[in-house]
Amino acid sequence: MVATNHANIQDEQLESISQQPLHQVNTPFAKATFGMGCFWGCDSLFGATRGVLRTRVGYAGGTTEAPVYKNMGDHTEVIEIDYDPQKISYNELLDLFWNNHEYGLTTRIKRQYMSLILYHNEEQRVIAEANRIEEQIKRTPEQIITEIAPAGPFYPAENYHQKYRLQGHTDLAKSIGLTPELLHSSHVAARLNGYLIGVAGLEQFEEEAKLLGLTKDQVQYVREYVIQNEGGGIFC
């Protein structure tokens, strides 16, 4: 009953706001790039994390030119994150990285799905290496096999990989005006891609819904999926 009343209050607030999906945000940002297994799951995980502005998935870490999904050569599936360092720190992003690997931190698998941190500056390198030492202590006797390397070229994955969970909701994606270009750059698309599988939970979604430029019907649609999927898995 309380949850229903809260939802009604949110809906009344939404009716008084001119709705326009919030695709572009101009907040100053830093980048982080991680390989954590299949990139669909981490795209949802980080997309709905507070302080994250945009996400895109792709291939990086190797030397093969112009990789594609069917022929990525020596590259790894990664997520590239634009985040607001005033709202979330690199350390906090790494905490999500260490604790949400699809195939684990200590199991050696093919390079496509390896555990990988690609740093964008010296500060990130120092933080990442210190973090890896701390994680190794926690996980002994298992051996962490995460590689840390400088970020090189990032090759965006094909459009059908971007915001994969959101694209499964065709009518919602269409209703927010999602285009091939916005799959790579939209703020609201990144948020919805996580919320639809329950990432971050109902309380955060209710707090943020009115800021995302969604209509009452769009909010109600997403709300039902957040409730249904909260606490579930994020992996492929």
N, C-alpha and C positions, 0 to 999 in steps of 0.2 A: 504493500500500500504506500509506504514511504517512497519507494523507488518510482512508483507511478506518478505521485504528486510532483516529485522532483522533475520527472520527464515533462510533465505538463507545464511547469514553470519555465523550463528551458524552451519549450515550443512556443509559449506566449512571447518570450523575449525574441525568438527568431522571427515571429510574424511582424515585429516592429522594425526589423532591420532590412535594408535594401540588400538583396542577396546577389552576390557575384563571387563565384569560386575563386579562392585565393591561390592563384597559380604562381605568381611572382612575388618574392620578398627581397628587399634590398638591404638586408642586414649584413654588415661586414662578417666575413666567415673565414674559417680555416678548413683545410682538407685532411681527411684521414682515409687510408686505403688498407683494406684487410681481405685476406683469403681465409674462409672458414668452412669450406665444403661447397655444396650446391648453393649458388648465389640467390636463389629465390627466397630461401628462408631468412637470410640476413638482410635482404632488402626490406622485408616486412618488419623484422626486429628493429633495425635502426630507423626506418621510416617513421615509426610512431614514437620514437624516443624523444623526450623533451630536449630542446636545444638543437635538434637536427633540422636543417632547412631543406635539403634536397638529397636525393640518392640517385645513383645510376649504377648499373652492373656492367661488367665487361671483363676483358682479358688483359693481364699485365704480368710483369715479373720475368718474362722470357725475352728471347731474341728474334723469334719468328716475326717476319713483317706481315702486316695486314691479317692477323688471325681471325678466323670465324669459328662458330661453334663446332662445325663438322671437321675443322682442320685448324686447331689452335696451337699446334706445335708444342713448344716448351713453355707456354703461358699457363697461368692459373686463373680459375674463376675468382673474381674479386668484386668487392663493392667499393665504390668511391663515394665518400660522404662529405657534404658541405655542412659544417656545424658552426654554431655561434659559441665561441669560447667564453663569452660572458654568461652563458646559460649551462653549458656542459663542458667539462674539461677533457683533455686527451686521456688522462688517467681513468676517468669514468667510462669513456668509450672502450678503453682497453679492458675494463672489468667486464663489460658485456662481451667483448671478443673472447676472453679466456673462458668464459662460462657458458658459451652457446655454440660450440663447435658441433657440426653434424656428425663428423666421424671421429671426434676426439682429438686430443692434443698429443697423444703418445702412440698412435697407430700410424705407421707409414703406409700411405696409399699412393695412387698415381698422382702425378704433379697437378693434374687438373683440379684436384680437390684438396691440395695440401694446405697446411696451416702457415699463413704468411702475413707478415706485417711489412708494408712498404712505407717508409718514413719520408716526409716532405721537407724536413729541416733537421738541423742538429739537435734541437731541443726534443723533437719527437724520437730521434734515435736514442738519446740518453734515457728518456723515460721508458721506451719500449724495452731496452736491454735491462734496465733495473727491474722492470715488471717481470720479465722472463725469469730472472734470478729468484724473485720472490715466489713466483708460481712454481718453479722447480722445487723449492724447499717444501711447499705445501703438498706437492704431488709425489714426492719421493716415497717408494723406490722407482716409480714409473719415470721414464725419461721423456721430457718435452722435446718435440722435434720441430717446433715452430722456427721458421727462418725469418730473419730480419734483414732487410736490404733497402737501398735507396729506391725511391719511386722513379720509374722511368716512364716511357710512353704508356698511356692508358688507351685501350681500344674498346669503345662502347660495344656491348653485345647487341645482337639483333633486337629489333623492337619487340618481338613477341616474348622476349625474356624480361623486359622492363616492366615493373609493377605487375608482375605475373598474376598475383591474387586479385588485384583490382580488375585486370582485364577479363577475368572470369565472370565479372558482374557487368555484362555488356550494357544493359540499360543505364546503370549508374554511371559507368565511364562515359557513355554518350551524353548523359544529362549534364555532366560537368564540363563538357566541351573538350574532352581529352583528345589530343592530336598526337601524331608520331613524335613531333618535337617536344610536346609537353610531357611525354612519357619519361624524358630524360631530365626535365627541369622543373616540373610542377611541384610546389610545396604541398598543396592539398592532395595531389595524387600520392605522394610519398606517405602522408599521414593515413589516408584511407587504405592504402595497401597493407598497412600494419593493423589498423583497427578492425578490418574485416575478418581477420583471423584471431582477434582477441588480444593482440599485443597492447600493453599498457592499461587495459581494463576500462570498465564503464565509467568510473569516477573521472579519470583524466579525459575520456572522450566527451563527457557531459560538460566539463569545464571548458574544453577547447572548441566544441562544435560551433558555437556562435561566432568564433573568430575565423572560421574556415570558409565563410561565405556560402554555407549550404542552406538549401530550402528546408522547410519543415518535413516534407516527405523524404528528402534525402537523409536527413538526420534520423528519422524514425527507421528507415531501411537499414542504415548502418548500425544503429543502436541494437536492433534485433540480432545482428550477427556478432556484435561485441559480446552481448549477453550469452549467446549460444556457444561462443568459442573461447571466452576468457579462461585462461588456465590450461589451454590445450597446447599442442606442439606447434613449432614454427617451421619444421623441416620439410624438405621436398618429399 
